[in-house]
């Protein structure tokens, strides 16, 4: 092998190694970007789930309060109808 061929072979090998290193770094960057996106998506999903949980909790609390108020109103109506309500002026002595 001549000196020129050896030089060319060495240059080609160096170029291939540099290109391989570029690809490795690019793959690392791509993997890190993918990890960042997954972490962001997980955080967003978690935040959204927490918000929905809080909204559902508030809705259930409001519904419970409304049901209690309706039951109290129904009980008062029955008491009034039967003349058993302490607030009814007709039952006071």
C-alpha positions as CSV (number, residue, x, y, z in Angstrom):
1,X,0.0,0.0,0.0
2,X,1.4,3.4,-0.9
3,X,1.7,6.3,1.4
4,X,-1.1,8.1,-0.5
5,X,-3.4,5.1,-0.1
6,X,-2.6,4.9,3.6
7,X,-3.3,8.6,4.0
8,X,-6.6,8.2,2.1
9,X,-7.6,5.2,4.2
10,X,-6.8,7.1,7.4
11,X,-8.7,10.1,6.3
12,X,-11.7,8.0,5.4
13,X,-11.6,6.2,8.8
14,X,-11.4,9.6,10.6
15,X,-14.3,10.9,8.6
16,X,-16.3,7.8,9.4
17,X,-15.5,8.1,13.1
18,X,-16.5,11.8,13.1
19,X,-19.7,11.0,11.3
20,X,-20.5,8.2,13.7
21,X,-19.9,10.6,16.6
22,X,-22.2,13.1,15.1
23,X,-25.0,10.5,14.8
24,X,-24.4,9.3,18.4
25,X,-24.7,12.9,19.6
26,X,-27.8,13.5,17.5
27,X,-29.4,10.3,18.8
28,X,-28.7,11.4,22.4
29,X,-30.2,14.8,21.7
30,X,-33.3,13.3,20.2
31,X,-33.7,10.9,23.1
32,X,-33.3,13.7,25.6
33,X,-35.9,15.8,23.7
34,X,-38.3,12.8,23.7
35,X,-37.8,12.3,27.5
36,X,-38.5,16.0,28.0
37,X,-41.7,15.8,25.9
38,X,-42.9,12.7,27.8
39,X,-42.2,14.4,31.2
40,X,-44.1,17.5,30.0
41,X,-47.0,15.4,28.9
42,X,-47.0,13.5,32.1
43,X,-47.1,16.7,34.2
44,X,-49.8,18.2,32.0
45,X,-51.9,15.1,32.4
46,X,-51.4,15.0,36.1
47,X,-52.3,18.7,36.4
48,X,-55.4,18.2,34.3
49,X,-56.5,15.1,36.3
50,X,-56.1,17.1,39.5
51,X,-58.2,19.9,38.1
52,X,-60.9,17.5,37.0
53,X,-60.9,15.8,40.4
54,X,-61.3,19.2,42.1
55,X,-64.2,20.1,39.7
56,X,-65.9,16.8,40.3
57,X,-65.5,17.2,44.1
58,X,-67.1,20.7,43.9
59,X,-69.9,19.5,41.7
60,X,-70.7,16.6,44.1
61,X,-70.6,19.0,47.1
62,X,-73.0,21.3,45.4
63,X,-75.3,18.4,44.5
64,X,-75.2,17.1,48.0
65,X,-76.1,20.5,49.4
66,X,-79.0,20.9,46.9
67,X,-80.3,17.5,47.9
68,X,-80.2,18.3,51.6
69,X,-82.0,21.6,51.0
70,X,-84.7,19.8,48.9
71,X,-85.1,17.2,51.6
72,X,-85.4,19.8,54.3
73,X,-87.9,21.7,52.2
74,X,-89.9,18.5,51.7
75,X,-89.9,17.7,55.4
76,X,-91.1,21.3,56.2
77,X,-93.9,20.9,53.7
78,X,-95.0,17.7,55.3
79,X,-94.8,19.2,58.8
80,X,-96.9,22.2,57.6
81,X,-99.4,19.9,55.9
82,X,-99.8,17.8,59.1
83,X,-99.8,20.9,61.4
84,X,-96.6,19.7,63.2
85,X,-94.3,22.5,62.2
86,X,-93.0,24.5,65.2
87,X,-92.8,27.5,63.0
88,X,-96.4,27.2,61.9
89,X,-98.5,29.9,63.7
90,X,-101.6,27.7,63.8
91,X,-99.8,25.2,66.1
92,X,-98.7,27.8,68.7
93,X,-100.6,28.2,71.9
